[in-house]
Amino acid sequence: AVVQDHYKEWERNLERYPYVGIFHVRDSLIPPQSRKKMKRVWERAVDFLASNESRIQTESHRVAGEDMLVWRWTQPSYLSDSEH
């Protein structure tokens, strides 16, 4: 939901980019003190999404002068909103 929510905010001009850094998603879900312990779980989750979630595309972008992997939600909100 983090990636989809970010995309919806971008559609409403509340976010600058239509994608979100993978580490930013991790940092918003896992507190700093748990990241080392959760490292393997996080890596498995990233691999799972790459293999099983067609609505999330992994891309490389330069953000603030740094190359990073990002996730982009690829399904327009009007399609995902109509499913509910």
Jmol script that loads the backbone (N, CA, C; Angstrom):
load data "model"
ATOM      1  N   ALA A   1       0.815  -1.193   0.000  1.00  0.00           N
ATOM      2  CA  ALA A   1       0.000   0.000   0.000  1.00  0.00           C
ATOM      3  C   ALA A   1       0.861   1.261   0.000  1.00  0.00           C
ATOM      4  N   VAL A   2       2.097   1.173   0.488  1.00  0.00           N
ATOM      5  CA  VAL A   2       2.963   2.351   0.537  1.00  0.00           C
ATOM      6  C   VAL A   2       3.245   2.874  -0.870  1.00  0.00           C
ATOM      7  N   VAL A   3       3.568   1.984  -1.795  1.00  0.00           N
ATOM      8  CA  VAL A   3       3.899   2.396  -3.162  1.00  0.00           C
ATOM      9  C   VAL A   3       2.656   2.932  -3.865  1.00  0.00           C
ATOM     10  N   GLN A   4       1.549   2.254  -3.706  1.00  0.00           N
ATOM     11  CA  GLN A   4       0.297   2.704  -4.321  1.00  0.00           C
ATOM     12  C   GLN A   4      -0.144   4.052  -3.734  1.00  0.00           C
ATOM     13  N   ASP A   5      -0.058   4.199  -2.431  1.00  0.00           N
ATOM     14  CA  ASP A   5      -0.437   5.465  -1.797  1.00  0.00           C
ATOM     15  C   ASP A   5       0.451   6.610  -2.278  1.00  0.00           C
ATOM     16  N   HIS A   6       1.744   6.337  -2.422  1.00  0.00           N
ATOM     17  CA  HIS A   6       2.666   7.362  -2.922  1.00  0.00           C
ATOM     18  C   HIS A   6       2.266   7.791  -4.330  1.00  0.00           C
ATOM     19  N   TYR A   7       1.923   6.818  -5.161  1.00  0.00           N
ATOM     20  CA  TYR A   7       1.518   7.129  -6.535  1.00  0.00           C
ATOM     21  C   TYR A   7       0.246   7.982  -6.550  1.00  0.00           C
ATOM     22  N   LYS A   8      -0.703   7.640  -5.707  1.00  0.00           N
ATOM     23  CA  LYS A   8      -1.944   8.426  -5.637  1.00  0.00           C
ATOM     24  C   LYS A   8      -1.654   9.866  -5.211  1.00  0.00           C
ATOM     25  N   GLU A   9      -0.734  10.038  -4.277  1.00  0.00           N
ATOM     26  CA  GLU A   9      -0.366  11.387  -3.860  1.00  0.00           C
ATOM     27  C   GLU A   9       0.324  12.135  -4.996  1.00  0.00           C
ATOM     28  N   TRP A  10       1.127  11.433  -5.793  1.00  0.00           N
ATOM     29  CA  TRP A  10       1.761  12.060  -6.956  1.00  0.00           C
ATOM     30  C   TRP A  10       0.700  12.507  -7.963  1.00  0.00           C
ATOM     31  N   GLU A  11      -0.322  11.675  -8.166  1.00  0.00           N
ATOM     32  CA  GLU A  11      -1.397  12.046  -9.092  1.00  0.00           C
ATOM     33  C   GLU A  11      -2.108  13.324  -8.641  1.00  0.00           C
ATOM     34  N   ARG A  12      -2.160  13.553  -7.344  1.00  0.00           N
ATOM     35  CA  ARG A  12      -2.810  14.751  -6.798  1.00  0.00           C
ATOM     36  C   ARG A  12      -1.806  15.891  -6.586  1.00  0.00           C
ATOM     37  N   ASN A  13      -0.605  15.734  -7.173  1.00  0.00           N
ATOM     38  CA  ASN A  13       0.469  16.737  -7.074  1.00  0.00           C
ATOM     39  C   ASN A  13       0.956  16.961  -5.645  1.00  0.00           C
ATOM     40  N   LEU A  14       0.866  15.935  -4.817  1.00  0.00           N
ATOM     41  CA  LEU A  14       1.358  16.033  -3.447  1.00  0.00           C
ATOM     42  C   LEU A  14       2.759  15.449  -3.300  1.00  0.00           C
ATOM     43  N   GLU A  15       3.211  14.731  -4.309  1.00  0.00           N
ATOM     44  CA  GLU A  15       4.563  14.172  -4.338  1.00  0.00           C
ATOM     45  C   GLU A  15       5.266  14.659  -5.595  1.00  0.00           C
ATOM     46  N   ARG A  16       6.577  14.800  -5.514  1.00  0.00           N
ATOM     47  CA  ARG A  16       7.356  15.328  -6.642  1.00  0.00           C
ATOM     48  C   ARG A  16       7.573  14.297  -7.740  1.00  0.00           C
ATOM     49  N   TYR A  17       7.730  13.036  -7.368  1.00  0.00           N
ATOM     50  CA  TYR A  17       8.028  11.968  -8.322  1.00  0.00           C
ATOM     51  C   TYR A  17       6.965  10.870  -8.238  1.00  0.00           C
ATOM     52  N   PRO A  18       6.728  10.148  -9.346  1.00  0.00           N
ATOM     53  CA  PRO A  18       5.737   9.067  -9.326  1.00  0.00           C
ATOM     54  C   PRO A  18       6.288   7.760  -8.757  1.00  0.00           C
ATOM     55  N   TYR A  19       7.492   7.787  -8.271  1.00  0.00           N
ATOM     56  CA  TYR A  19       8.133   6.590  -7.728  1.00  0.00           C
ATOM     57  C   TYR A  19       8.647   6.899  -6.329  1.00  0.00           C
ATOM     58  N   VAL A  20       8.976   5.821  -5.603  1.00  0.00           N
ATOM     59  CA  VAL A  20       9.473   5.973  -4.230  1.00  0.00           C
ATOM     60  C   VAL A  20      10.677   5.044  -4.058  1.00  0.00           C
ATOM     61  N   GLY A  21      11.702   5.538  -3.382  1.00  0.00           N
ATOM     62  CA  GLY A  21      12.904   4.741  -3.150  1.00  0.00           C
ATOM     63  C   GLY A  21      12.605   3.498  -2.327  1.00  0.00           C
ATOM     64  N   ILE A  22      13.198   2.386  -2.735  1.00  0.00           N
ATOM     65  CA  ILE A  22      12.969   1.124  -2.020  1.00  0.00           C
ATOM     66  C   ILE A  22      13.419   1.248  -0.563  1.00  0.00           C
ATOM     67  N   PHE A  23      14.561   1.899  -0.329  1.00  0.00           N
ATOM     68  CA  PHE A  23      15.017   2.072   1.055  1.00  0.00           C
ATOM     69  C   PHE A  23      14.080   2.989   1.842  1.00  0.00           C
ATOM     70  N   HIS A  24      13.461   3.942   1.172  1.00  0.00           N
ATOM     71  CA  HIS A  24      12.490   4.810   1.851  1.00  0.00           C
ATOM     72  C   HIS A  24      11.286   3.988   2.325  1.00  0.00           C
ATOM     73  N   VAL A  25      10.839   3.059   1.475  1.00  0.00           N
ATOM     74  CA  VAL A  25       9.729   2.180   1.874  1.00  0.00           C
ATOM     75  C   VAL A  25      10.153   1.351   3.079  1.00  0.00           C
ATOM     76  N   ARG A  26      11.362   0.763   2.990  1.00  0.00           N
ATOM     77  CA  ARG A  26      11.866  -0.027   4.118  1.00  0.00           C
ATOM     78  C   ARG A  26      11.907   0.813   5.387  1.00  0.00           C
ATOM     79  N   ASP A  27      12.441   2.022   5.266  1.00  0.00           N
ATOM     80  CA  ASP A  27      12.586   2.877   6.444  1.00  0.00           C
ATOM     81  C   ASP A  27      11.244   3.296   7.029  1.00  0.00           C
ATOM     82  N   SER A  28      10.220   3.371   6.192  1.00  0.00           N
ATOM     83  CA  SER A  28       8.900   3.737   6.709  1.00  0.00           C
ATOM     84  C   SER A  28       8.186   2.552   7.356  1.00  0.00           C
ATOM     85  N   LEU A  29       8.622   1.336   7.040  1.00  0.00           N
ATOM     86  CA  LEU A  29       7.970   0.139   7.583  1.00  0.00           C
ATOM     87  C   LEU A  29       8.722  -0.496   8.750  1.00  0.00           C
ATOM     88  N   ILE A  30      10.051  -0.391   8.739  1.00  0.00           N
ATOM     89  CA  ILE A  30      10.870  -1.075   9.747  1.00  0.00           C
ATOM     90  C   ILE A  30      11.638  -0.031  10.553  1.00  0.00           C
ATOM     91  N   PRO A  31      11.453   0.004  11.874  1.00  0.00           N
ATOM     92  CA  PRO A  31      12.174   0.979  12.693  1.00  0.00           C
ATOM     93  C   PRO A  31      13.690   0.733  12.645  1.00  0.00           C
ATOM     94  N   PRO A  32      14.489   1.790  12.819  1.00  0.00           N
ATOM     95  CA  PRO A  32      15.948   1.662  12.710  1.00  0.00           C
ATOM     96  C   PRO A  32      16.538   0.542  13.567  1.00  0.00           C
ATOM     97  N   GLN A  33      16.048   0.380  14.775  1.00  0.00           N
ATOM     98  CA  GLN A  33      16.619  -0.627  15.667  1.00  0.00           C
ATOM     99  C   GLN A  33      16.317  -2.059  15.218  1.00  0.00           C
ATOM    100  N   SER A  34      15.383  -2.244  14.292  1.00  0.00           N
ATOM    101  CA  SER A  34      15.014  -3.590  13.831  1.00  0.00           C
ATOM    102  C   SER A  34      15.569  -3.927  12.450  1.00  0.00           C
ATOM    103  N   ARG A  35      16.194  -2.992  11.776  1.00  0.00           N
ATOM    104  CA  ARG A  35      16.604  -3.203  10.380  1.00  0.00           C
ATOM    105  C   ARG A  35      17.642  -4.299  10.220  1.00  0.00           C
ATOM    106  N   LYS A  36      18.609  -4.360  11.117  1.00  0.00           N
ATOM    107  CA  LYS A  36      19.631  -5.405  11.005  1.00  0.00           C
ATOM    108  C   LYS A  36      18.994  -6.782  11.184  1.00  0.00           C
ATOM    109  N   LYS A  37      18.144  -6.903  12.183  1.00  0.00           N
ATOM    110  CA  LYS A  37      17.478  -8.175  12.460  1.00  0.00           C
ATOM    111  C   LYS A  37      16.529  -8.566  11.318  1.00  0.00           C
ATOM    112  N   MET A  38      15.898  -7.586  10.696  1.00  0.00           N
ATOM    113  CA  MET A  38      14.899  -7.840   9.651  1.00  0.00           C
ATOM    114  C   MET A  38      15.484  -7.833   8.230  1.00  0.00           C
ATOM    115  N   LYS A  39      16.808  -7.718   8.113  1.00  0.00           N
ATOM    116  CA  LYS A  39      17.443  -7.578   6.800  1.00  0.00           C
ATOM    117  C   LYS A  39      17.051  -8.694   5.839  1.00  0.00           C
ATOM    118  N   ARG A  40      17.139  -9.938   6.270  1.00  0.00           N
ATOM    119  CA  ARG A  40      16.816 -11.067   5.378  1.00  0.00           C
ATOM    120  C   ARG A  40      15.334 -11.099   5.033  1.00  0.00           C
ATOM    121  N   VAL A  41      14.488 -10.784   5.985  1.00  0.00           N
ATOM    122  CA  VAL A  41      13.044 -10.740   5.726  1.00  0.00           C
ATOM    123  C   VAL A  41      12.754  -9.667   4.684  1.00  0.00           C
ATOM    124  N   TRP A  42      13.374  -8.494   4.840  1.00  0.00           N
ATOM    125  CA  TRP A  42      13.171  -7.409   3.881  1.00  0.00           C
ATOM    126  C   TRP A  42      13.637  -7.827   2.483  1.00  0.00           C
ATOM    127  N   GLU A  43      14.819  -8.441   2.393  1.00  0.00           N
ATOM    128  CA  GLU A  43      15.336  -8.879   1.093  1.00  0.00           C
ATOM    129  C   GLU A  43      14.397  -9.888   0.442  1.00  0.00           C
ATOM    130  N   ARG A  44      13.831 -10.790   1.227  1.00  0.00           N
ATOM    131  CA  ARG A  44      12.871 -11.756   0.684  1.00  0.00           C
ATOM    132  C   ARG A  44      11.603 -11.057   0.219  1.00  0.00           C
ATOM    133  N   ALA A  45      11.165 -10.048   0.946  1.00  0.00           N
ATOM    134  CA  ALA A  45       9.972  -9.292   0.541  1.00  0.00           C
ATOM    135  C   ALA A  45      10.218  -8.556  -0.773  1.00  0.00           C
ATOM    136  N   VAL A  46      11.391  -7.943  -0.923  1.00  0.00           N
ATOM    137  CA  VAL A  46      11.742  -7.245  -2.164  1.00  0.00           C
ATOM    138  C   VAL A  46      11.758  -8.234  -3.324  1.00  0.00           C
ATOM    139  N   ASP A  47      12.375  -9.394  -3.122  1.00  0.00           N
ATOM    140  CA  ASP A  47      12.413 -10.422  -4.173  1.00  0.00           C
ATOM    141  C   ASP A  47      11.010 -10.914  -4.511  1.00  0.00           C
ATOM    142  N   PHE A  48      10.172 -11.095  -3.499  1.00  0.00           N
ATOM    143  CA  PHE A  48       8.807 -11.554  -3.729  1.00  0.00           C
ATOM    144  C   PHE A  48       8.039 -10.554  -4.586  1.00  0.00           C
ATOM    145  N   LEU A  49       8.134  -9.277  -4.250  1.00  0.00           N
ATOM    146  CA  LEU A  49       7.431  -8.259  -5.031  1.00  0.00           C
ATOM    147  C   LEU A  49       7.935  -8.218  -6.467  1.00  0.00           C
ATOM    148  N   ALA A  50       9.247  -8.336  -6.650  1.00  0.00           N
ATOM    149  CA  ALA A  50       9.812  -8.313  -8.005  1.00  0.00           C
ATOM    150  C   ALA A  50       9.294  -9.483  -8.836  1.00  0.00           C
ATOM    151  N   SER A  51       9.072 -10.615  -8.204  1.00  0.00           N
ATOM    152  CA  SER A  51       8.645 -11.818  -8.924  1.00  0.00           C
ATOM    153  C   SER A  51       7.135 -11.959  -9.054  1.00  0.00           C
ATOM    154  N   ASN A  52       6.374 -11.365  -8.141  1.00  0.00           N
ATOM    155  CA  ASN A  52       4.944 -11.667  -8.069  1.00  0.00           C
ATOM    156  C   ASN A  52       3.993 -10.484  -8.183  1.00  0.00           C
ATOM    157  N   GLU A  53       4.492  -9.276  -8.172  1.00  0.00           N
ATOM    158  CA  GLU A  53       3.604  -8.109  -8.193  1.00  0.00           C
ATOM    159  C   GLU A  53       3.800  -7.337  -9.489  1.00  0.00           C
ATOM    160  N   SER A  54       2.900  -7.555 -10.435  1.00  0.00           N
ATOM    161  CA  SER A  54       3.031  -6.929 -11.756  1.00  0.00           C
ATOM    162  C   SER A  54       2.718  -5.438 -11.735  1.00  0.00           C
ATOM    163  N   ARG A  55       2.072  -4.960 -10.696  1.00  0.00           N
ATOM    164  CA  ARG A  55       1.717  -3.534 -10.633  1.00  0.00           C
ATOM    165  C   ARG A  55       2.843  -2.663 -10.082  1.00  0.00           C
ATOM    166  N   ILE A  56       3.918  -3.290  -9.603  1.00  0.00           N
ATOM    167  CA  ILE A  56       5.072  -2.543  -9.099  1.00  0.00           C
ATOM    168  C   ILE A  56       6.255  -2.804 -10.013  1.00  0.00           C
ATOM    169  N   GLN A  57       6.820  -1.736 -10.543  1.00  0.00           N
ATOM    170  CA  GLN A  57       7.970  -1.826 -11.431  1.00  0.00           C
ATOM    171  C   GLN A  57       9.198  -1.305 -10.688  1.00  0.00           C
ATOM    172  N   THR A  58      10.307  -2.053 -10.769  1.00  0.00           N
ATOM    173  CA  THR A  58      11.563  -1.621 -10.172  1.00  0.00           C
ATOM    174  C   THR A  58      12.368  -0.880 -11.231  1.00  0.00           C
ATOM    175  N   GLU A  59      12.851   0.302 -10.873  1.00  0.00           N
ATOM    176  CA  GLU A  59      13.617   1.137 -11.798  1.00  0.00           C
ATOM    177  C   GLU A  59      14.814   1.724 -11.057  1.00  0.00           C
ATOM    178  N   SER A  60      15.776   2.209 -11.823  1.00  0.00           N
ATOM    179  CA  SER A  60      16.905   2.935 -11.255  1.00  0.00           C
ATOM    180  C   SER A  60      16.768   4.403 -11.639  1.00  0.00           C
ATOM    181  N   HIS A  61      16.849   5.287 -10.648  1.00  0.00           N
ATOM    182  CA  HIS A  61      16.737   6.729 -10.891  1.00  0.00           C
ATOM    183  C   HIS A  61      17.802   7.464 -10.088  1.00  0.00           C
ATOM    184  N   ARG A  62      18.179   8.615 -10.580  1.00  0.00           N
ATOM    185  CA  ARG A  62      19.074   9.499  -9.838  1.00  0.00           C
ATOM    186  C   ARG A  62      18.199  10.463  -9.046  1.00  0.00           C
ATOM    187  N   VAL A  63      18.289  10.386  -7.741  1.00  0.00           N
ATOM    188  CA  VAL A  63      17.498  11.235  -6.852  1.00  0.00           C
ATOM    189  C   VAL A  63      18.474  11.991  -5.953  1.00  0.00           C
ATOM    190  N   ALA A  64      18.382  13.302  -5.965  1.00  0.00           N
ATOM    191  CA  ALA A  64      19.272  14.159  -5.168  1.00  0.00           C
ATOM    192  C   ALA A  64      20.737  13.813  -5.425  1.00  0.00           C
ATOM    193  N   GLY A  65      21.072  13.530  -6.691  1.00  0.00           N
ATOM    194  CA  GLY A  65      22.445  13.240  -7.081  1.00  0.00           C
ATOM    195  C   GLY A  65      22.918  11.836  -6.777  1.00  0.00           C
ATOM    196  N   GLU A  66      22.034  10.979  -6.320  1.00  0.00           N
ATOM    197  CA  GLU A  66      22.403   9.611  -5.945  1.00  0.00           C
ATOM    198  C   GLU A  66      21.571   8.619  -6.745  1.00  0.00           C
ATOM    199  N   ASP A  67      22.242   7.617  -7.348  1.00  0.00           N
ATOM    200  CA  ASP A  67      21.521   6.563  -8.056  1.00  0.00           C
ATOM    201  C   ASP A  67      20.905   5.625  -7.032  1.00  0.00           C
ATOM    202  N   MET A  68      19.632   5.325  -7.229  1.00  0.00           N
ATOM    203  CA  MET A  68      18.966   4.416  -6.295  1.00  0.00           C
ATOM    204  C   MET A  68      17.882   3.616  -7.007  1.00  0.00           C
ATOM    205  N   LEU A  69      17.572   2.464  -6.425  1.00  0.00           N
ATOM    206  CA  LEU A  69      16.463   1.665  -6.927  1.00  0.00           C
ATOM    207  C   LEU A  69      15.177   2.218  -6.339  1.00  0.00           C
ATOM    208  N   VAL A  70      14.171   2.285  -7.191  1.00  0.00           N
ATOM    209  CA  VAL A  70      12.874   2.810  -6.772  1.00  0.00           C
ATOM    210  C   VAL A  70      11.782   1.858  -7.227  1.00  0.00           C
ATOM    211  N   TRP A  71      10.620   2.012  -6.616  1.00  0.00           N
ATOM    212  CA  TRP A  71       9.425   1.298  -7.054  1.00  0.00           C
ATOM    213  C   TRP A  71       8.444   2.303  -7.615  1.00  0.00           C
ATOM    214  N   ARG A  72       7.810   1.915  -8.711  1.00  0.00           N
ATOM    215  CA  ARG A  72       6.775   2.744  -9.318  1.00  0.00           C
ATOM    216  C   ARG A  72       5.503   1.903  -9.432  1.00  0.00           C
ATOM    217  N   TRP A  73       4.395   2.452  -8.969  1.00  0.00           N
ATOM    218  CA  TRP A  73       3.080   1.815  -9.122  1.00  0.00           C
ATOM    219  C   TRP A  73       2.644   2.037 -10.559  1.00  0.00           C
ATOM    220  N   THR A  74       2.269   0.976 -11.268  1.00  0.00           N
ATOM    221  CA  THR A  74       1.992   1.097 -12.702  1.00  0.00           C
ATOM    222  C   THR A  74       0.517   1.052 -13.060  1.00  0.00           C
ATOM    223  N   GLN A  75      -0.347   0.811 -12.102  1.00  0.00           N
ATOM    224  CA  GLN A  75      -1.777   0.757 -12.394  1.00  0.00           C
ATOM    225  C   GLN A  75      -2.411   2.103 -12.061  1.00  0.00           C
ATOM    226  N   PRO A  76      -3.030   2.776 -13.031  1.00  0.00           N
ATOM    227  CA  PRO A  76      -3.665   4.066 -12.744  1.00  0.00           C
ATOM    228  C   PRO A  76      -4.704   3.947 -11.631  1.00  0.00           C
ATOM    229  N   SER A  77      -4.821   4.982 -10.830  1.00  0.00           N
ATOM    230  CA  SER A  77      -5.741   4.967  -9.687  1.00  0.00           C
ATOM    231  C   SER A  77      -7.179   4.728 -10.094  1.00  0.00           C
ATOM    232  N   TYR A  78      -7.587   5.244 -11.249  1.00  0.00           N
ATOM    233  CA  TYR A  78      -8.985   5.051 -11.639  1.00  0.00           C
ATOM    234  C   TYR A  78      -9.298   3.580 -11.863  1.00  0.00           C
ATOM    235  N   LEU A  79      -8.302   2.758 -12.216  1.00  0.00           N
ATOM    236  CA  LEU A  79      -8.531   1.313 -12.339  1.00  0.00           C
ATOM    237  C   LEU A  79      -8.556   0.652 -10.970  1.00  0.00           C
ATOM    238  N   SER A  80      -7.597   0.964 -10.114  1.00  0.00           N
ATOM    239  CA  SER A  80      -7.549   0.318  -8.801  1.00  0.00           C
ATOM    240  C   SER A  80      -8.694   0.784  -7.913  1.00  0.00           C
ATOM    241  N   ASP A  81      -9.126   2.043  -8.040  1.00  0.00           N
ATOM    242  CA  ASP A  81     -10.249   2.529  -7.233  1.00  0.00           C
ATOM    243  C   ASP A  81     -11.556   1.866  -7.634  1.00  0.00           C
ATOM    244  N   SER A  82     -11.710   1.518  -8.906  1.00  0.00           N
ATOM    245  CA  SER A  82     -12.964   0.922  -9.366  1.00  0.00           C
ATOM    246  C   SER A  82     -13.112  -0.528  -8.934  1.00  0.00           C
ATOM    247  N   GLU A  83     -12.020  -1.146  -8.478  1.00  0.00           N
ATOM    248  CA  GLU A  83     -12.085  -2.538  -8.029  1.00  0.00           C
ATOM    249  C   GLU A  83     -12.736  -2.657  -6.665  1.00  0.00           C
ATOM    250  N   HIS A  84     -12.798  -1.588  -5.906  1.00  0.00           N
ATOM    251  CA  HIS A  84     -13.327  -1.655  -4.537  1.00  0.00           C
ATOM    252  C   HIS A  84     -14.745  -1.165  -4.476  1.00  0.00           C
TER     253      HIS A  84
END
end "model"
wireframe off; spacefill off
backbone 0.3
color backbone group
